């Protein structure tokens, strides 16, 4: 292999070589590219509609839509309030109906001493519940007082007539706390136990008349969910007591 002499002409000298640009020139080129892109972006943005230049019709349409939405929401809320109010009214009506239809025990504590039936050759048309003199007794059912005063063998007595015509008589009272014409609620105190009239010992004599005929109060009250002998009241006893006390 022949060694090239320094005196030989260089075969590459006839070619023009492009010098490598310095790094600083690369920075200038890249920066220019970004600047150009920014100008293009600004130009494009200048073609977008300005918020201030939105059509008044569009703004008015948006306002109308918002007002309609608010009106619908307000109407829905009004409907919910009305529904809740109706529910409360319906519950109150149900409670009132329940209070008017319940039966309760006439005394908190007593001793059952005499049943319904023939006694001494005569019909004992009610039952006797012994309790201390002056013990308050309550209406067993809602109704209207048709009689209140001294009534022969019944002594001081009260007759309460219910809406269906059934009558309950409370006899031998020491004191009466209602008068004829009064409306009473179940559980309302209406008199005090006594020993007036044809009575042997202090007690409350209780009678029930259905369509003008006396019936056995034990059986009648059992049909209404109240057991006189076992001293079991209606499931609504607490509600009725609170209503009577109000």
C-alpha positions as CSV (number, residue, x, y, z in Angstrom):
1,X,0.0,0.0,0.0
2,X,1.5,3.3,-1.1
3,X,1.8,6.0,1.4
4,X,0.4,9.4,0.3
5,X,3.0,12.1,0.2
6,X,2.4,15.5,1.6
7,X,3.3,16.9,-1.8
8,X,0.4,15.1,-3.5
9,X,-2.7,17.1,-4.1
10,X,-5.5,16.2,-1.7
11,X,-8.3,14.4,-3.6
12,X,-10.9,15.9,-1.2
13,X,-9.7,19.4,-1.5
14,X,-11.9,20.0,-4.5
15,X,-15.0,19.3,-2.5
16,X,-16.8,22.1,-0.4
17,X,-17.5,21.0,3.1
18,X,-20.4,22.6,5.1
19,X,-19.1,23.7,8.4
20,X,-21.0,22.5,11.5
21,X,-23.0,25.4,13.0
22,X,-22.1,26.2,16.6
23,X,-24.6,25.2,19.4
24,X,-25.7,28.8,19.8
25,X,-27.1,28.7,16.4
26,X,-29.3,25.7,17.3
27,X,-30.7,27.7,20.2
28,X,-31.6,30.5,17.8
29,X,-33.3,28.2,15.4
30,X,-35.4,26.4,18.1
31,X,-36.4,29.7,19.7
32,X,-37.5,31.0,16.3
33,X,-39.7,28.0,15.8
34,X,-41.5,28.4,19.1
35,X,-42.0,32.1,18.4
36,X,-43.5,31.3,15.1
37,X,-45.9,28.8,16.6
38,X,-47.0,31.4,19.2
39,X,-47.7,33.9,16.4
40,X,-49.8,31.3,14.6
41,X,-51.7,30.5,17.8
42,X,-52.4,34.2,18.5
43,X,-53.7,34.6,15.0
44,X,-56.0,31.7,15.4
45,X,-57.2,32.9,18.8
46,X,-58.0,36.3,17.2
47,X,-60.6,34.6,15.0
48,X,-62.5,33.2,18.1
49,X,-65.6,35.1,19.2
50,X,-65.1,37.4,22.2
51,X,-67.4,36.7,25.3
52,X,-68.5,40.3,25.2
53,X,-69.5,39.9,21.6
54,X,-72.0,37.0,22.2
55,X,-75.3,37.5,20.6
56,X,-77.9,39.2,22.9
57,X,-80.5,36.6,21.7
58,X,-78.3,33.8,23.0
59,X,-77.9,35.6,26.4
60,X,-81.6,36.2,26.6
61,X,-82.3,32.5,25.8
62,X,-79.9,31.4,28.5
63,X,-81.6,33.7,31.0
64,X,-85.0,32.4,30.1
65,X,-83.8,28.8,30.4
66,X,-82.4,29.6,33.9
67,X,-85.6,31.3,35.0
68,X,-87.6,28.3,33.8
69,X,-85.3,25.9,35.6
70,X,-85.6,27.8,38.8
71,X,-89.4,28.0,38.5
72,X,-89.5,24.2,38.0
73,X,-87.3,23.6,41.0
74,X,-89.5,26.0,43.1
75,X,-92.6,24.2,41.9
76,X,-91.2,20.8,42.8
77,X,-90.3,22.1,46.3
78,X,-93.8,23.5,46.7
79,X,-95.1,20.1,45.7
80,X,-92.9,18.4,48.2
81,X,-94.1,20.8,51.0
82,X,-97.7,20.3,50.0
83,X,-97.2,16.6,50.0
84,X,-95.6,16.7,53.5
85,X,-98.5,18.9,54.7
86,X,-101.1,16.5,53.3
87,X,-99.3,13.6,54.9
88,X,-99.4,15.4,58.3
89,X,-103.1,16.2,57.8
90,X,-103.9,12.7,56.9
91,X,-102.0,11.4,59.9
92,X,-103.9,13.8,62.1
93,X,-107.2,12.7,60.7
94,X,-106.2,9.0,61.2
95,X,-105.2,9.8,64.8
96,X,-108.5,11.6,65.4
97,X,-110.5,8.7,63.9
98,X,-108.6,6.3,66.1
99,X,-109.2,8.3,69.2
100,X,-112.9,8.5,68.5
101,X,-113.1,4.7,68.0
102,X,-111.2,3.3,70.9
103,X,-112.4,1.9,74.2
104,X,-110.5,2.1,77.5
105,X,-110.9,0.9,81.1
106,X,-112.9,3.3,83.3
107,X,-110.5,3.0,86.3
108,X,-106.8,2.6,86.7
109,X,-107.2,0.2,89.6
110,X,-110.3,-1.6,90.9
111,X,-111.7,-4.9,92.1
112,X,-114.3,-6.7,89.9
113,X,-117.1,-7.6,92.4
114,X,-120.3,-8.3,90.5
115,X,-121.1,-9.6,87.0
116,X,-124.0,-9.0,84.6
117,X,-127.0,-11.2,85.2
118,X,-129.9,-12.1,87.4
119,X,-129.3,-11.2,91.1
120,X,-131.9,-11.4,93.9
121,X,-134.5,-12.3,91.3
122,X,-133.8,-9.2,89.2
123,X,-131.5,-8.4,86.3
124,X,-128.3,-6.8,87.4
125,X,-127.9,-5.0,84.1
126,X,-124.3,-4.0,84.5
127,X,-121.0,-4.8,86.3
128,X,-119.6,-3.5,89.6
129,X,-116.0,-2.3,90.0
130,X,-115.0,-1.5,93.6
131,X,-112.6,1.3,94.3
132,X,-112.0,3.8,97.2
133,X,-114.5,6.6,97.6
134,X,-113.6,9.6,95.5
135,X,-111.5,7.7,93.0
136,X,-111.7,9.4,89.6
137,X,-113.2,7.4,86.7
138,X,-112.9,8.0,83.0
139,X,-115.1,7.8,79.9
140,X,-114.6,4.4,78.3
141,X,-115.4,5.9,74.8
142,X,-115.9,9.2,73.1
143,X,-119.5,10.5,73.0
144,X,-122.0,13.1,74.2
145,X,-123.3,13.4,77.7
146,X,-127.1,13.0,77.5
147,X,-127.8,12.7,81.2
148,X,-125.9,13.9,84.3
149,X,-127.5,14.1,87.8
150,X,-129.3,12.2,90.4
151,X,-131.2,9.2,88.9
152,X,-133.1,7.2,91.6
153,X,-131.5,3.8,92.2
154,X,-128.5,4.8,90.1
155,X,-127.7,7.6,92.5
156,X,-125.6,10.3,90.8
157,X,-125.0,8.9,87.4
158,X,-123.8,9.9,83.9
159,X,-125.1,8.6,80.5
160,X,-122.8,9.0,77.5
161,X,-124.2,8.3,74.1
162,X,-121.8,7.3,71.3
163,X,-122.2,8.2,67.6
164,X,-123.7,4.8,66.8
165,X,-126.4,5.3,69.6
166,X,-124.7,2.9,72.1
167,X,-125.1,4.2,75.6
168,X,-122.8,3.8,78.6
169,X,-124.1,4.5,82.1
170,X,-121.8,5.3,85.1
171,X,-123.7,5.0,88.4
172,X,-123.5,5.5,92.2
173,X,-121.1,8.4,91.8
174,X,-120.0,10.6,94.6
175,X,-119.4,13.5,92.3
176,X,-120.0,14.4,88.6
177,X,-117.5,16.4,86.6
178,X,-119.5,16.8,83.4
179,X,-123.0,18.0,82.5
180,X,-125.6,17.1,79.9
181,X,-124.6,18.4,76.4
182,X,-120.8,18.0,77.0
183,X,-118.7,16.1,74.5
184,X,-116.2,13.8,76.1
185,X,-113.1,11.9,74.9
186,X,-112.0,8.4,75.7
187,X,-109.9,8.5,78.8
188,X,-111.3,11.9,80.1
189,X,-112.1,12.0,83.8
190,X,-115.9,12.5,84.1
191,X,-116.7,11.6,87.7
192,X,-115.7,10.1,91.1
193,X,-116.6,6.8,92.6
194,X,-119.2,6.9,95.3
195,X,-122.0,5.0,97.1
196,X,-125.1,6.9,96.2
197,X,-128.5,5.4,95.2
198,X,-129.3,1.7,95.8
199,X,-125.7,0.8,96.5
200,X,-123.9,-1.6,98.8
201,X,-120.4,-0.3,99.2
202,X,-118.3,2.2,97.3
203,X,-118.1,1.1,93.7
204,X,-118.7,2.1,90.0
205,X,-121.7,0.5,88.4
206,X,-121.2,0.3,84.6
207,X,-123.9,-0.5,82.1
208,X,-123.9,-0.7,78.3
209,X,-127.1,-0.4,76.2
210,X,-127.1,-1.3,72.5
211,X,-130.1,-0.1,70.6
212,X,-131.9,0.5,74.0
213,X,-131.2,-3.0,75.4
214,X,-128.7,-3.7,78.1
215,X,-125.9,-6.1,77.2
216,X,-123.1,-7.8,79.1
217,X,-120.4,-5.2,79.4
218,X,-117.7,-7.9,79.8
219,X,-118.5,-9.4,76.4
220,X,-119.1,-6.0,74.8
221,X,-115.7,-4.6,75.9
222,X,-113.9,-7.8,74.9
223,X,-115.2,-7.3,71.4
224,X,-113.6,-3.8,71.5
225,X,-110.2,-5.1,72.6
226,X,-110.7,-4.3,76.3
227,X,-110.8,-7.0,79.0
228,X,-112.4,-5.7,82.2
229,X,-111.5,-8.8,84.3
230,X,-107.9,-8.9,83.2
231,X,-107.6,-5.1,83.2
232,X,-106.3,-5.0,79.6
233,X,-106.9,-1.8,77.7
234,X,-106.8,-0.9,74.0
235,X,-103.4,-0.5,72.3
236,X,-104.3,3.2,71.8
237,X,-104.7,3.7,75.6
238,X,-101.5,5.9,75.9
239,X,-102.5,8.1,73.0
240,X,-106.0,8.5,74.3
241,X,-104.8,9.4,77.7
242,X,-102.4,12.1,76.3
243,X,-105.2,13.5,74.1
244,X,-107.7,13.6,77.1
245,X,-105.1,15.4,79.2
246,X,-104.5,18.1,76.6
